[in-house]
């Protein structure tokens, strides 16, 4: 299992970060650079949860999002993935900081294939900076 931890500072409030992370409307593919419209599908959506497929042709993931409305944490469990398969996922924790929010991110991957194992071994070195860049726009990170 590979675990990557990093954080970013957002100019948004914790409630606004939660809203961005859990907005599964049609504009999601436009807002997130790692999601294209052809690989975005909402399978189910309720108060405090969603099951979606999102990503690109190169790397898509079907996941279950869970959160408490008005809370400060979003947990994403990977159900299936082109690269890593089921298991692992993401945890986003939002803490008020100054006039914005500190967002602590924990990415866990449990690769089952040789390709997945190779890519997972590279994640600790490359994921924090590349993920900060991809989250910067939607989360208004500085």
C-alpha atoms as one frame of an Amber mdcrd trajectory, in Angstrom:
protein
   0.000   0.000   0.000   1.234   3.471  -0.906   0.234   6.489   1.184   0.884
  10.096   0.196   0.117  13.020   2.511   0.253  16.686   1.558  -1.627  19.903
   2.201  -2.534  23.088   0.435  -3.887  26.454   1.518  -7.133  27.597  -0.056
  -8.585  31.087  -0.076 -12.036  29.455   0.254 -13.832  28.814   3.535 -14.097
  25.182   4.728 -17.766  25.186   3.677 -16.840  26.413   0.188 -14.095  23.759
  -0.143 -16.651  21.114   0.851 -19.028  22.487  -1.784 -16.367  22.331  -4.527
 -15.359  18.779  -3.592 -18.970  17.560  -3.535 -20.462  19.415  -6.512 -21.289
  16.691  -9.023 -23.116  18.913 -11.488 -22.322  19.123 -15.205 -19.660  21.826
 -14.664 -17.464  19.397 -12.667 -15.567  18.286 -15.778 -14.871  21.935 -16.639
 -13.703  22.823 -13.124 -11.323  19.902 -12.552  -8.406  19.472 -14.982  -8.199
  15.712 -14.284 -11.804  15.035 -15.353 -13.127  15.024 -18.891 -16.814  14.930
 -19.816 -16.486  11.535 -21.527 -15.263   9.953 -18.292 -17.648  11.592 -15.834
 -20.813   9.825 -14.732 -22.869  10.138 -11.567 -24.205   6.692 -10.638 -25.984
   7.768  -7.453 -26.256  10.867  -5.294 -27.770  11.516  -1.900 -27.358  13.736
   1.129 -23.791  13.132   2.235 -22.768  10.651  -0.459 -22.206  10.166  -4.174
 -20.987   7.351  -6.376 -19.263   8.582  -9.513 -16.890   7.606 -12.260 -14.482
  10.384 -13.177 -11.108  10.904 -14.782  -9.744  10.599 -18.296  -9.166   7.821
 -20.813  -5.676   7.369 -19.348  -6.767   7.221 -15.692 -10.380   6.938 -14.551
 -11.777   5.906 -11.185 -15.175   4.834  -9.893 -15.483   5.996  -6.307 -17.864
   6.529  -3.439 -17.704   9.972  -1.829 -18.957  10.370   1.734 -19.231  13.514
   3.860 -21.324  15.042   6.599 -23.228  18.065   5.263 -21.651  21.088   6.923
 -18.689  18.978   8.004 -14.973  19.343   7.390 -14.022  16.011   5.832 -14.660
  14.161   2.580 -13.729  10.492   2.271 -13.454   8.943  -1.180 -13.249   5.160
  -1.478 -12.003   3.711  -4.757 -14.398   1.054  -6.049 -12.638   0.469  -9.362
  -9.863   2.170 -11.298  -8.170   1.710 -14.639  -4.740   1.787 -13.023  -5.059
   0.742  -9.389  -8.261  -1.279  -9.071 -10.412  -1.269  -5.924  -9.151  -0.243
  -2.521  -7.547   2.890  -1.251  -8.854   6.337  -1.946  -8.655   9.889  -0.667
  -9.376  11.817   2.511  -9.715  15.613   2.437  -9.758  17.405   5.825 -10.526
  21.100   5.957  -9.348  23.302   8.824  -9.978  27.055   9.016  -6.706  28.936
   8.724  -6.484  32.704   8.564  -9.009  33.934   6.015  -9.065  30.584   4.204
  -8.677  26.867   4.745  -5.867  24.381   5.178  -6.771  21.282   3.190  -4.932
  18.142   4.310  -5.028  15.396   1.693  -4.262  11.719   2.187  -4.062   9.517
  -0.920  -3.903   5.751  -0.459  -3.354   3.295  -3.297  -3.406  -0.487  -3.184
  -2.150  -1.592  -6.601  -2.904  -5.074  -7.825  -1.097  -5.120 -11.157   2.582
  -4.746 -11.963   1.878  -1.452 -13.762  -0.066  -0.218 -10.733   2.754  -1.211
  -8.389   5.314   0.659 -10.478   3.149   3.772 -10.633   2.353   3.568  -6.913
   6.062   3.444  -6.104   6.489   6.783  -7.906   3.581   8.524  -6.161   5.440
   9.732  -3.036   7.952  11.580  -5.224   5.663  13.047  -7.880   2.123  13.166
  -6.503   2.300  16.029  -3.976   3.462  18.709  -6.421   1.379  17.515  -9.377
  -1.768  17.103  -7.269  -1.306  20.531  -5.655  -1.217  21.989  -9.184  -4.340
  20.128 -10.325  -6.267  21.109  -7.149  -5.065  24.746  -7.187  -7.699  26.028
  -9.614 -10.860  24.378  -8.260  -9.861  24.881  -4.608  -8.340  28.345  -5.181
  -5.119  27.286  -3.553  -2.230  29.630  -3.131
